[in-house]
Amino acid sequence: MSSNPDPGFTVSLHNITITVSDLDSAVQWWNQVFGLRETARSRFDAINADVAYVEGHDLRLELLQPANGYRVPDMFLQPPEHVRPIGNKALVFRVDDLARATDRFRDLGVSIVWDQVDLGDGSVSTAIRDNDGNFINVFQSGASPVG
């Protein structure tokens, strides 16, 4: 495989989509926890779903509520088993003050999977779950006391 092949077109990230069970609750959660604000809402008839976009911090999420959504239990396993099912695993955010972010999560009653764990690469991570149980890893580079 060659390095840096030119695909012949320009590409950039437009948004990340998360399927949710309740659109209003998800919009509120993302606003309260990460300060993302709703910028648009519509209906996507082709897939029978309602959609809301939340944005902030150079990030755009599409929250999608399908009419007949259901959970796939293996997608919500606890670490380290959560990485075994093939598919999307986590949103990963970098912050400049993980201790402050973790305190905020705790104050808001956010479900914390692990709390300020040293990742062994010079960074420290707190993992949380959103109001639908989706895995979110929040880390700070250079915060490890051991390297």
HELIX and SHEET records of a PDB file:
HELIX    1   1 LEU A   23  PHE A   34  1                                  12    
HELIX    2   2 ASP A   45  ILE A   47  5                                   3    
HELIX    3   3 PRO A   73  PHE A   76  5                                   4    
HELIX    4   4 GLU A   81  VAL A   83  5                                   3    
HELIX    5   5 LEU A   98  LEU A  108  1                                  11    
SHEET    1   A 4 ILE A  16  THR A  19  0                                        
SHEET    2   A 4 LEU A  59  PRO A  66  1                                        
SHEET    3   A 4 ALA A  49  GLY A  56 -1                                        
SHEET    4   A 4 ARG A  37  PHE A  44 -1                                        
SHEET    1   B 4 LEU A  91  ARG A  94  0                                        
SHEET    2   B 4 PHE A 135  SER A 141  1                                        
SHEET    3   B 4 SER A 123  ARG A 129 -1                                        
SHEET    4   B 4 SER A 111  ASP A 118 -1                                        
END                                                                             
